[in-house]
Amino acid sequence: MSAEVLPSWLRLRPVGTEEAYDPFRNELFRNGEVVARVYPEDPRSLTKQFIEYDVAVPHYENGTASTKIYHQCLLANDLAGLADRSFRTLRVAEDGASLGVGNGSKVTVLCLHGQQVQAVIVGGIRDERDSDRGRQAKGHHLEWEWNGVRVEIRDDGSLSVERRGPTDAEGGADTSRGENPGARIDVAADGGITAKSSDGKQSLALGADGKAELKADEKATVDAGSIELGGSREHLVLGDTYRQAQAQLHNTGITAALNTLIAACVPGSPLSGLAAGFGAFLTAVTAFEAQAATFLSRDVTTK
């Protein structure tokens, strides 16, 4: 049996003049690609508390290039605290540790105290398939996208937030994780606000000119303890309640009184000349009641 060979990283110096790679003195700022994600509940987790990532990192030592896997890397907290903190998950390469061509998150890594076992993902770098061509014409601007939610702040200060639906690692729609109905909110440079559904049939617009507009393709519901329209503080009529009281007045009050008056308008009586007028009044009330129900809107109701 041949003698056991010690790993090369245990040597103090490699053959040649360059310094050896030492996982306990790994102080270089390196880049790599996320190839695995380990949750705290996974038996492989070291911290049992945070999500850990395996990152494939290219190494260039001794005139050769190789790929090393940094296991259980932690993700930096951008806001550096408990009360103030940030969290996000990183994309995992679907094709393994194929550096530079995979679709995993491209990250930068530093090791605490130079120890590779304490590697921390401190940022990211642009994917080589991305591009900044055409951005000069946009001026000073920001574009941010996370899982199909896109935020854009333009040179004039206007803002838009658009929901396109969950995306895959290539940025395309991933309907396996949810539908893609979409929605969009815009804040114009003049302060006007517009919110629209994906088909544009439902929208709310609050104009900087003091005008507001609400559109709904099917039904719009306003549920509130009280509603005030305009500045005159006039009360709105409760249509159904008013109609019931009006019908009762017409059918049991006015109609009964008119029938009594018509009955008194016998020939030779002082009221005989009013019979035609009372009859026309009764006919008008009856005709109104016959079509009164059509005056109530079925599309505008209150709870």
Backbone as numpy.savetxt, mean C-alpha at the origin, in Angstrom:
# Nx Ny Nz CAx CAy CAz Cx Cy Cz
47.51 -44.72 5.30 46.65 -43.54 5.30 47.55 -42.29 5.30
47.20 -41.36 4.46 48.00 -40.15 4.36 47.76 -39.27 5.57
48.72 -38.41 5.85 48.62 -37.50 6.99 47.50 -36.48 6.76
46.83 -36.08 7.82 45.75 -35.09 7.72 46.34 -33.73 7.33
45.67 -33.09 6.40 46.13 -31.80 5.90 45.41 -30.69 6.63
46.14 -29.75 7.19 45.53 -28.62 7.88 44.92 -27.65 6.88
43.76 -27.04 7.23 43.17 -26.03 6.34 44.15 -24.90 6.10
44.09 -24.33 4.89 45.06 -23.30 4.53 44.92 -22.05 5.39
43.73 -21.79 5.92 43.58 -20.55 6.67 44.22 -20.61 8.05
44.71 -21.79 8.44 45.42 -21.88 9.72 46.89 -21.51 9.59
47.37 -21.41 8.36 48.78 -21.05 8.16 48.98 -19.56 8.42
50.13 -19.22 8.94 50.41 -17.82 9.19 50.73 -17.08 7.91
51.39 -17.73 6.97 51.75 -17.12 5.70 51.56 -18.12 4.58
51.03 -17.66 3.43 50.93 -18.57 2.30 52.27 -18.63 1.57
52.32 -19.51 0.61 53.49 -19.54 -0.26 53.46 -18.29 -1.12
54.47 -17.49 -1.11 54.46 -16.24 -1.84 54.65 -15.08 -0.90
54.37 -13.89 -1.39 54.62 -12.69 -0.60 53.35 -12.10 -0.02
52.14 -12.54 -0.47 50.90 -11.94 0.00 50.52 -12.52 1.35
49.80 -11.72 2.15 49.39 -12.17 3.48 48.29 -13.20 3.36
48.27 -14.17 4.24 47.28 -15.24 4.18 45.91 -14.73 4.58
44.87 -15.38 4.05 43.51 -15.12 4.47 43.33 -15.72 5.86
42.86 -14.91 6.79 42.68 -15.35 8.16 41.25 -15.00 8.59
40.39 -16.00 8.83 39.00 -15.70 9.20 38.86 -14.98 10.52
39.94 -14.90 11.29 39.91 -14.17 12.55 40.55 -12.79 12.43
40.99 -12.47 11.23 41.53 -11.13 10.95 41.01 -10.69 9.58
39.73 -10.86 9.38 39.08 -10.54 8.11 38.54 -9.12 8.20
39.34 -8.17 7.78 39.01 -6.75 7.98 38.64 -6.03 6.70
38.56 -6.74 5.57 38.24 -6.10 4.30 36.74 -5.86 4.16
36.40 -4.80 3.46 35.01 -4.49 3.12 34.68 -5.30 1.86
33.81 -6.29 2.00 33.59 -7.24 0.90 32.16 -7.17 0.40
31.96 -7.69 -0.80 30.62 -7.77 -1.37 30.28 -9.23 -1.65
28.99 -9.53 -1.70 28.57 -10.90 -1.97 27.09 -10.95 -2.31
26.58 -12.18 -2.38 25.18 -12.39 -2.73 24.54 -13.33 -1.72
23.32 -12.99 -1.28 22.61 -13.81 -0.30 22.16 -15.11 -0.97
22.52 -16.23 -0.36 22.19 -17.53 -0.95 21.32 -18.39 -0.03
21.12 -17.97 1.23 20.27 -18.74 2.13 19.78 -17.83 3.26
18.60 -18.18 3.81 18.02 -17.43 4.92 17.68 -18.42 6.03
18.09 -18.13 7.25 17.86 -19.02 8.38 17.05 -18.26 9.42
15.84 -18.75 9.72 14.98 -18.09 10.69 15.33 -18.53 12.12
14.97 -17.74 13.13 15.33 -18.08 14.51 14.81 -19.45 14.96
13.68 -19.88 14.38 13.09 -21.16 14.77 13.81 -22.35 14.14
14.68 -22.09 13.16 15.40 -23.16 12.48 16.48 -23.73 13.41
16.62 -25.06 13.47 17.67 -25.65 14.32 19.07 -25.18 13.96
19.27 -24.72 12.73 20.59 -24.26 12.32 20.92 -22.86 12.86
19.92 -22.16 13.37 20.14 -20.79 13.83 21.11 -20.76 14.99
22.03 -19.81 14.94 22.98 -19.64 16.04 22.43 -18.70 17.11
21.80 -17.62 16.69 21.32 -16.63 17.65 19.99 -17.03 18.28
19.19 -17.82 17.55 17.83 -18.19 18.00 16.96 -16.96 18.24
17.37 -15.83 17.68 16.66 -14.58 17.93 16.45 -13.77 16.66
17.46 -13.78 15.77 17.37 -12.96 14.57 17.46 -13.84 13.32
16.95 -13.31 12.20 17.14 -13.97 10.91 18.62 -13.87 10.54
19.18 -14.98 10.11 20.59 -15.04 9.70 20.66 -15.39 8.21
21.69 -14.89 7.56 21.84 -15.10 6.12 23.18 -15.74 5.81
23.17 -16.62 4.83 24.41 -17.13 4.26 24.71 -16.29 3.02
25.93 -15.78 2.96 26.32 -14.90 1.86 27.51 -15.51 1.13
27.40 -15.64 -0.18 28.51 -16.10 -1.01 29.38 -14.90 -1.34
30.65 -14.93 -0.91 31.55 -13.78 -1.01 32.76 -14.17 -1.86
33.09 -13.39 -2.88 34.29 -13.68 -3.66 35.54 -13.25 -2.91
36.56 -14.08 -2.95 37.84 -13.79 -2.31 38.94 -13.82 -3.38
39.85 -12.87 -3.26 40.98 -12.81 -4.18 42.26 -12.77 -3.34
42.87 -13.92 -3.19 44.13 -14.02 -2.43 45.10 -14.91 -3.18
46.35 -14.58 -3.00 47.43 -15.40 -3.55 47.33 -15.56 -5.07
46.78 -14.53 -5.71 46.69 -14.58 -7.16 45.58 -15.45 -7.68
44.71 -15.95 -6.82 43.59 -16.79 -7.26 42.28 -16.23 -6.73
41.19 -16.67 -7.33 39.86 -16.23 -6.92 39.05 -17.45 -6.48
38.27 -17.28 -5.42 37.42 -18.36 -4.94 36.19 -17.74 -4.28
35.21 -18.57 -4.03 33.99 -18.13 -3.37 33.88 -18.79 -2.01
33.68 -17.98 -0.98 33.52 -18.51 0.37 32.12 -18.16 0.87
31.53 -19.06 1.63 30.22 -18.82 2.20 30.38 -18.29 3.62
29.89 -17.09 3.84 29.85 -16.52 5.18 28.51 -16.95 5.80
28.56 -17.81 6.80 27.35 -18.35 7.40 26.84 -17.45 8.53
25.53 -17.47 8.73 24.86 -16.79 9.84 25.24 -15.31 9.94
25.22 -14.61 8.81 25.45 -13.16 8.82 24.20 -12.46 9.34
24.39 -11.43 10.14 23.28 -10.64 10.65 23.11 -9.39 9.81
21.87 -8.88 9.77 21.58 -7.67 9.01 21.63 -6.47 9.94
22.35 -5.42 9.53 22.50 -4.23 10.36 21.15 -3.55 10.58
20.99 -2.92 11.73 19.81 -2.13 12.06 20.10 -0.68 11.68
19.45 -0.19 10.62 19.76 1.14 10.10 19.53 2.24 11.13
18.57 2.05 12.04 18.25 3.09 13.00 18.89 2.86 14.36
19.61 1.77 14.50 20.53 1.54 15.62 19.90 1.60 17.00
18.77 0.94 17.21 18.21 0.92 18.54 17.04 -0.03 18.66
16.40 -0.03 19.83 15.20 -0.83 20.04 13.95 -0.01 19.79
13.90 1.20 20.34 12.77 2.07 20.10 12.76 2.55 18.65
13.94 2.80 18.11 14.09 3.22 16.71 14.85 2.13 15.98
14.17 1.42 15.11 14.79 0.27 14.44 14.15 0.07 13.08
14.80 -0.68 12.24 14.26 -1.02 10.93 14.42 -2.51 10.70
13.57 -3.06 9.86 13.65 -4.48 9.55 13.21 -4.70 8.11
13.85 -5.62 7.44 13.46 -6.04 6.10 14.07 -7.40 5.85
13.47 -8.16 4.96 14.06 -9.42 4.56 14.80 -9.23 3.25
15.85 -10.00 3.05 16.64 -9.93 1.82 16.26 -11.07 0.90
16.37 -10.83 -0.39 16.07 -11.86 -1.39 17.17 -12.93 -1.38
16.76 -14.18 -1.53 17.70 -15.29 -1.58 17.84 -15.75 -3.02
19.08 -15.94 -3.47 19.33 -16.38 -4.84 18.65 -17.72 -5.09
17.91 -17.81 -6.18 17.23 -19.05 -6.51 18.16 -20.05 -7.17
19.31 -19.58 -7.63 20.23 -20.45 -8.37 21.53 -20.67 -7.59
21.47 -20.60 -6.26 22.66 -20.89 -5.48 23.64 -19.74 -5.43
24.89 -20.08 -5.27 25.92 -19.07 -5.07 26.60 -18.66 -6.36
25.82 -18.36 -7.37 26.41 -17.93 -8.64 26.60 -16.42 -8.60
27.76 -15.99 -8.18 28.01 -14.57 -7.96 27.90 -13.76 -9.24
27.28 -12.60 -9.13 27.22 -11.67 -10.24 26.11 -11.95 -11.23
25.53 -13.13 -11.20 24.48 -13.45 -12.17 23.22 -13.96 -11.48
23.27 -14.12 -10.17 22.10 -14.61 -9.46 21.08 -13.51 -9.22
19.92 -13.89 -8.66 18.89 -12.90 -8.38 18.71 -12.67 -6.88
19.70 -13.07 -6.07 19.67 -12.77 -4.65 20.11 -11.34 -4.38
19.85 -10.87 -3.17 20.27 -9.51 -2.81 21.79 -9.39 -2.85
22.26 -8.31 -3.48 23.71 -8.04 -3.57 24.08 -7.16 -2.37
24.89 -7.70 -1.47 25.13 -7.03 -0.20 26.61 -6.75 0.01
26.89 -5.87 0.96 28.26 -5.61 1.41 28.38 -6.09 2.86
29.55 -6.63 3.20 29.73 -7.31 4.47 30.99 -6.81 5.17
30.89 -6.62 6.48 32.04 -6.36 7.34 31.97 -7.30 8.53
33.13 -7.68 9.06 33.20 -8.61 10.18 33.59 -7.87 11.46
32.78 -8.00 12.52 33.09 -7.36 13.79 34.40 -7.89 14.33
35.27 -6.98 14.72 36.59 -7.33 15.25 37.39 -8.18 14.26
37.00 -8.09 12.98 37.71 -8.86 11.97 37.41 -10.34 11.99
36.42 -10.79 12.76 36.11 -12.21 12.87 34.96 -12.58 11.94
35.24 -13.51 11.04 34.25 -13.89 10.04 33.00 -14.50 10.67
33.13 -15.08 11.85 31.97 -15.66 12.52 31.03 -14.59 13.05
31.44 -13.31 12.95 30.59 -12.20 13.36 30.37 -11.25 12.18
30.09 -11.83 11.03 29.88 -11.02 9.82 28.54 -10.29 9.88
28.54 -9.03 9.46 27.33 -8.21 9.46 27.11 -7.65 8.06
25.89 -7.80 7.57 25.51 -7.19 6.29 25.24 -5.71 6.55
26.07 -4.85 6.03 25.97 -3.42 6.34 25.35 -2.59 5.23
25.09 -3.18 4.09 24.51 -2.41 2.99 24.34 -3.28 1.77
24.18 -2.63 0.65 24.01 -3.35 -0.60 24.63 -2.59 -1.75
24.77 -3.26 -2.87 25.29 -2.64 -4.08 24.31 -2.88 -5.20
24.42 -2.10 -6.25 23.49 -2.19 -7.37 23.70 -3.49 -8.14
22.59 -4.06 -8.60 22.66 -5.23 -9.46 23.20 -4.80 -10.82
24.04 -5.62 -11.40 24.68 -5.25 -12.67 23.67 -5.11 -13.81
22.45 -5.64 -13.64 21.43 -5.51 -14.68 20.62 -4.22 -14.54
20.85 -3.48 -13.47 20.16 -2.21 -13.26 20.89 -1.13 -14.05
20.28 0.05 -14.17 20.91 1.13 -14.94 20.38 2.48 -14.49
21.23 3.51 -14.60 20.84 4.89 -14.30 20.68 5.73 -15.57
20.65 5.09 -16.70 20.47 5.84 -17.95 19.11 6.54 -17.95
19.09 7.81 -18.36 17.86 8.58 -18.42 17.54 9.34 -17.15
18.31 9.15 -16.10 18.01 9.82 -14.84 18.39 11.31 -14.84
19.30 11.71 -15.68 19.72 13.11 -15.70 18.53 14.02 -15.97
17.64 13.59 -16.86 16.48 14.41 -17.21 15.49 14.54 -16.05
15.56 13.65 -15.07 14.64 13.70 -13.93 15.09 14.66 -12.85
16.32 15.16 -12.94 16.82 16.09 -11.94 17.03 15.42 -10.59
16.84 16.19 -9.52 17.03 15.69 -8.16 15.81 14.85 -7.78
15.97 13.55 -7.62 14.81 12.69 -7.39 15.19 11.45 -6.60
14.18 10.76 -6.10 14.35 9.50 -5.37 13.36 8.49 -5.90
13.81 7.26 -6.08 12.93 6.14 -6.44 13.25 4.97 -5.51
12.22 4.39 -4.94 12.39 3.31 -3.96 11.30 2.28 -4.22
11.68 1.01 -4.26 10.69 -0.04 -4.50 10.98 -1.24 -3.59
9.92 -1.74 -2.98 10.04 -2.90 -2.10 8.84 -3.81 -2.31
9.08 -5.01 -2.83 8.05 -6.02 -3.04 6.84 -5.45 -3.79
7.10 -4.67 -4.82 6.03 -4.14 -5.65 5.42 -2.84 -5.19
5.89 -2.28 -4.07 5.43 -0.96 -3.63 6.49 0.05 -4.05
6.10 0.97 -4.89 7.05 1.93 -5.47 6.78 3.34 -4.96
7.82 4.00 -4.48 7.75 5.38 -4.01 8.63 6.23 -4.91
8.11 7.37 -5.33 8.89 8.28 -6.18 8.71 9.71 -5.70
9.82 10.39 -5.46 9.82 11.81 -5.14 10.56 12.54 -6.26
9.88 13.46 -6.91 10.42 14.11 -8.11 11.15 15.41 -7.79
11.74 15.97 -8.80 12.55 17.17 -8.66 11.72 18.35 -8.15
10.42 18.40 -8.48 9.56 19.51 -8.04 8.95 19.25 -6.66
9.34 18.14 -6.01 8.83 17.83 -4.68 7.55 17.03 -4.68
6.99 16.75 -5.84 5.78 15.93 -5.89 6.11 14.49 -5.52
5.11 13.77 -5.05 5.32 12.44 -4.48 4.25 11.48 -5.00
4.64 10.22 -5.23 3.66 9.20 -5.58 4.02 7.89 -4.89
3.00 7.17 -4.46 3.15 5.84 -3.87 2.24 4.90 -4.66
2.82 3.87 -5.24 2.05 2.96 -6.08 2.22 1.52 -5.60
1.12 0.83 -5.49 1.15 -0.58 -5.12 0.87 -1.41 -6.37
1.89 -2.18 -6.81 1.74 -2.99 -8.02 1.44 -4.45 -7.69
1.62 -4.84 -6.43 1.44 -6.24 -6.05 2.78 -6.90 -5.82
2.81 -8.05 -5.11 4.07 -8.71 -4.79 4.86 -9.08 -6.03
6.18 -9.01 -5.91 7.06 -9.29 -7.05 8.00 -10.44 -6.73
8.52 -11.04 -7.79 9.53 -12.08 -7.61 10.92 -11.45 -7.57
11.95 -12.28 -7.51 13.31 -11.76 -7.36 13.79 -11.00 -8.58
13.11 -11.16 -9.72 13.48 -10.42 -10.92 12.70 -9.11 -11.06
11.76 -8.87 -10.14 10.96 -7.66 -10.21 9.66 -7.82 -10.96
9.36 -9.04 -11.44 8.11 -9.28 -12.14 6.99 -9.64 -11.17
5.76 -9.61 -11.64 4.61 -9.91 -10.79 4.65 -11.36 -10.32
4.38 -11.55 -9.04 4.34 -12.89 -8.45 2.94 -13.13 -7.90
2.04 -13.62 -8.74 0.65 -13.82 -8.33 0.47 -14.98 -7.38
1.51 -15.80 -7.19 1.39 -16.91 -6.25 1.33 -16.42 -4.81
1.73 -15.18 -4.56 1.73 -14.63 -3.21 0.67 -13.55 -3.02
-0.24 -13.43 -3.96 -1.31 -12.44 -3.82 -1.69 -11.84 -5.15
-2.90 -11.28 -5.19 -3.37 -10.64 -6.40 -2.68 -9.29 -6.60
-2.80 -8.77 -7.81 -2.14 -7.51 -8.16 -3.15 -6.45 -8.61
-4.11 -6.10 -7.72 -5.09 -5.09 -8.14 -4.48 -3.70 -8.29
-3.47 -3.40 -7.49 -2.80 -2.11 -7.62 -3.60 -0.97 -7.01
-2.94 0.12 -6.74 -3.54 1.35 -6.23 -2.45 2.41 -6.26
-2.85 3.67 -6.22 -1.86 4.75 -6.35 -2.32 5.99 -5.60
-1.37 6.64 -4.92 -1.62 7.91 -4.25 -0.61 8.93 -4.78
-1.08 10.08 -5.18 -0.22 11.15 -5.70 -0.39 12.42 -4.88
0.72 13.05 -4.56 0.71 14.37 -3.93 1.41 15.32 -4.91
0.66 16.23 -5.49 1.19 17.12 -6.51 2.08 18.20 -5.89
2.83 18.87 -6.74 3.73 19.92 -6.26 2.96 21.07 -5.62
1.69 21.27 -6.02 0.90 22.35 -5.43 0.16 21.91 -4.17
0.35 20.65 -3.74 -0.27 20.17 -2.52 -1.53 19.37 -2.72
-2.03 19.29 -3.93 -3.21 18.50 -4.19 -2.94 17.01 -4.00
-3.94 16.27 -3.52 -3.81 14.85 -3.24 -4.83 14.07 -4.04
-4.39 12.98 -4.67 -5.28 12.11 -5.43 -5.00 10.66 -5.08
-6.05 9.90 -4.80 -5.94 8.46 -4.56 -6.84 7.74 -5.54
-6.28 6.73 -6.23 -7.04 6.02 -7.26 -6.89 4.51 -7.10
-7.95 3.78 -7.44 -7.87 2.34 -7.53 -7.17 1.96 -8.83
-6.89 0.67 -8.99 -6.13 0.24 -10.16 -6.84 0.54 -11.47
-8.17 0.42 -11.48 -8.92 0.68 -12.72 -9.33 2.14 -12.86
-9.06 2.95 -11.84 -9.39 4.37 -11.91 -10.85 4.68 -11.71
-11.69 3.66 -11.46 -13.12 3.90 -11.31 -13.48 4.42 -9.92
-12.60 4.18 -8.96 -12.78 4.73 -7.61 -11.64 5.71 -7.35
-11.99 6.90 -6.92 -10.94 7.90 -6.69 -11.40 8.95 -5.69
-10.42 9.57 -5.07 -10.65 10.68 -4.16 -9.63 11.75 -4.49
-10.10 12.96 -4.76 -9.22 14.06 -5.12 -9.46 15.24 -4.18
-8.37 15.72 -3.55 -8.42 16.91 -2.71 -7.54 17.96 -3.38
-8.17 18.88 -4.10 -7.42 19.84 -4.88 -6.85 20.97 -4.06
-5.73 21.51 -4.52 -5.14 22.68 -3.86 -6.01 23.91 -4.05
-6.96 23.84 -4.99 -7.85 24.97 -5.26 -9.08 24.96 -4.36
-9.10 24.08 -3.36 -10.22 24.03 -2.43 -11.33 23.11 -2.86
-11.19 22.43 -4.00 -12.23 21.53 -4.49 -11.90 20.09 -4.10
-12.93 19.29 -3.84 -12.77 17.88 -3.50 -13.75 17.07 -4.34
-13.32 15.87 -4.71 -14.16 15.03 -5.57 -14.02 13.58 -5.17
-15.15 12.91 -4.98 -15.18 11.49 -4.65 -15.95 10.75 -5.73
-15.32 9.69 -6.28 -15.96 8.88 -7.31 -15.98 7.42 -6.89
-17.09 6.75 -7.16 -17.20 5.32 -6.87 -18.00 4.66 -7.97
-17.54 3.54 -8.47 -18.22 2.85 -9.56 -19.50 2.16 -9.08
-19.50 1.67 -7.84 -20.66 0.96 -7.32 -21.37 1.75 -6.22
-20.74 1.89 -5.08 -21.40 2.54 -3.95 -20.37 3.27 -3.10
-20.74 4.44 -2.60 -19.90 5.19 -1.68 -20.62 5.27 -0.34
-19.94 4.91 0.73 -20.55 4.89 2.06 -19.79 5.85 2.98
-20.55 6.71 3.66 -19.99 7.59 4.67 -20.63 7.22 6.00
-19.84 6.72 6.92 -20.35 6.27 8.22 -19.75 7.17 9.30
-20.59 8.02 9.90 -20.10 8.96 10.90 -21.22 9.27 11.89
-20.82 9.71 13.08 -21.82 10.06 14.08 -22.66 11.24 13.64
-22.06 12.18 12.93 -22.78 13.33 12.38 -22.07 13.78 11.12
-22.83 14.35 10.22 -22.28 14.83 8.95 -22.73 16.28 8.76
-21.79 17.15 8.46 -22.10 18.55 8.21 -21.68 18.91 6.79
-22.64 19.41 6.03 -22.38 19.81 4.65 -22.49 21.32 4.54
-21.44 21.92 3.99 -21.47 23.36 3.81 -21.31 24.11 5.12
-21.49 25.43 5.06 -21.29 26.25 6.24 -22.56 26.86 6.78
-23.71 26.54 6.17 -24.96 27.18 6.59 -25.61 26.48 7.77
-25.13 25.27 8.11 -25.67 24.49 9.22 -27.16 24.21 9.04
-27.62 24.04 7.82 -28.99 23.63 7.54 -29.10 22.12 7.73
-30.25 21.66 8.23 -30.46 20.24 8.43 -31.00 19.60 7.15
-30.56 18.39 6.89 -31.07 17.65 5.75 -32.38 16.95 6.11
-33.24 16.81 5.13 -34.52 16.12 5.32 -34.27 14.62 5.33
-34.86 13.90 6.31 -34.83 12.45 6.31 -35.94 11.97 5.37
-35.55 11.56 4.17 -36.51 11.30 3.12 -37.61 10.32 3.47
-37.28 9.13 3.96 -38.29 8.13 4.26 -39.21 8.57 5.40
-38.59 9.13 6.47 -39.39 9.59 7.61 -40.33 10.71 7.19
-39.82 11.64 6.40 -40.64 12.75 5.93 -41.79 12.25 5.05
-41.49 11.30 4.16 -42.51 10.79 3.25 -43.63 10.05 3.99
-43.26 9.32 5.04 -44.28 8.62 5.81 -45.23 9.60 6.48
-44.65 10.68 7.05 -45.49 11.69 7.69 -46.33 12.43 6.66
-45.75 12.71 5.50 -46.49 13.40 4.44 -47.64 12.55 3.91
-47.38 11.25 3.71 -48.43 10.36 3.22 -49.58 10.26 4.21
-49.21 10.19 5.51 -50.27 10.14 6.52 -51.10 11.41 6.51
-50.43 12.57 6.34 -51.15 13.84 6.27 -52.09 13.87 5.07
-51.60 13.43 3.92 -52.41 13.45 2.71 -53.57 12.47 2.78
-53.27 11.23 3.22 -54.26 10.16 3.12 -55.31 10.20 4.24
-54.89 10.61 5.43 -55.85 10.60 6.54 -56.30 12.00 6.95
-55.53 13.00 6.62 -55.88 14.36 7.01 -56.55 15.13 5.89
-55.77 15.51 4.89 -56.29 16.34 3.81 -57.34 15.61 3.00
-57.11 14.33 2.68 -58.09 13.59 1.88 -59.43 13.48 2.61
-59.37 13.18 3.91 -60.61 13.08 4.69 -61.34 14.42 4.74
-60.58 15.51 4.93 -61.20 16.84 4.99 -61.82 17.20 3.66
-61.15 16.90 2.56 -61.69 17.21 1.23 -62.95 16.42 0.96
-62.95 15.14 1.34 -64.16 14.33 1.13 -65.33 14.89 1.93
-65.07 15.41 3.15 -66.12 16.01 3.97 -66.66 17.27 3.30
-65.73 18.08 2.77 -66.15 19.31 2.10 -66.94 19.02 0.82
-66.47 18.02 0.08 -67.18 17.67 -1.16 -68.59 17.17 -0.84
-68.70 16.39 0.26 -70.02 15.88 0.65 -70.96 17.02 1.04
-70.40 18.13 1.55 -71.24 19.26 1.97 -71.64 20.15 0.81
-71.00 19.92 -0.36 -71.27 20.79 -1.52 -72.47 20.25 -2.31
-73.59 20.10 -1.65 -74.80 19.62 -2.34 -75.45 20.79 -3.08
-76.18 20.52 -4.12 -76.84 21.60 -4.86 -77.74 22.42 -3.94
-77.69 23.70 -4.07 -78.49 24.61 -3.28 -77.82 25.06 -2.00
-76.71 24.41 -1.62 -76.02 24.82 -0.40 -75.05 25.96 -0.73
-74.63 26.72 0.29 -73.66 27.80 0.03 -72.33 27.30 -0.53
-72.01 26.04 -0.33 -70.71 25.51 -0.77 -70.79 24.82 -2.13
-71.97 24.83 -2.73 -72.13 24.08 -3.98 -71.17 24.55 -5.08
-70.79 25.80 -5.07 -69.90 26.32 -6.11 -68.45 25.90 -5.92
-68.15 25.36 -4.75 -66.76 24.94 -4.47 -66.51 23.48 -4.73
-67.51 22.76 -5.11 -67.37 21.30 -5.28 -66.30 20.95 -6.30
-66.29 21.68 -7.42 -65.30 21.38 -8.47 -63.88 21.63 -7.98
-63.69 22.71 -7.23 -62.36 23.02 -6.72 -61.87 22.00 -5.71
-62.78 21.62 -4.79 -62.40 20.59 -3.82 -62.08 19.27 -4.51
-62.83 18.96 -5.54 -62.59 17.71 -6.27 -61.24 17.72 -6.98
-60.89 18.88 -7.58 -59.59 18.98 -8.26 -58.45 18.89 -7.25
-58.65 19.49 -6.07 -57.64 19.41 -5.01 -57.42 17.95 -4.60
-58.53 17.21 -4.41 -58.43 15.81 -4.02 -57.75 14.98 -5.11
-58.06 15.27 -6.36 -57.43 14.54 -7.47 -55.91 14.80 -7.52
-55.52 16.05 -7.26 -54.09 16.39 -7.28 -53.34 15.67 -6.16
-53.95 15.64 -4.95 -53.29 14.96 -3.83 -53.16 13.47 -4.13
-54.22 12.87 -4.68 -54.20 11.45 -5.01 -53.14 11.14 -6.08
-53.03 11.98 -7.08 -52.04 11.78 -8.15 -50.61 11.91 -7.61
-50.42 12.88 -6.70 -49.09 13.04 -6.11 -48.70 11.79 -5.33
-49.62 11.29 -4.51 -49.32 10.11 -3.70 -49.05 8.88 -4.57
-49.64 8.83 -5.72 -49.45 7.67 -6.59 -48.02 7.56 -7.12
-47.36 8.70 -7.25 -46.00 8.68 -7.78 -44.95 9.17 -6.78
-45.34 9.42 -5.53 -44.43 10.00 -4.54 -43.23 9.10 -4.25
-43.44 7.77 -4.30 -42.34 6.85 -3.99 -41.18 7.00 -4.95
-41.45 7.44 -6.17 -40.39 7.59 -7.17 -39.51 8.81 -6.89
-39.93 9.66 -5.97 -39.15 10.84 -5.66 -38.00 10.54 -4.68
-37.99 9.35 -4.09 -36.95 8.97 -3.14 -35.84 8.22 -3.88
-34.60 8.66 -3.67 -33.48 8.00 -4.33 -33.13 6.69 -3.63
-32.94 5.63 -4.41 -32.50 4.34 -3.84 -30.98 4.27 -3.75
-30.30 5.21 -4.40 -28.84 5.17 -4.44 -28.19 5.95 -3.29
-28.96 6.86 -2.66 -28.45 7.64 -1.55 -29.28 7.31 -0.32
-28.66 6.61 0.63 -29.37 6.21 1.85 -28.53 6.54 3.07
-29.14 6.49 4.24 -28.44 6.66 5.50 -28.66 5.42 6.35
-27.69 5.15 7.23 -27.82 3.99 8.11 -28.70 4.33 9.30
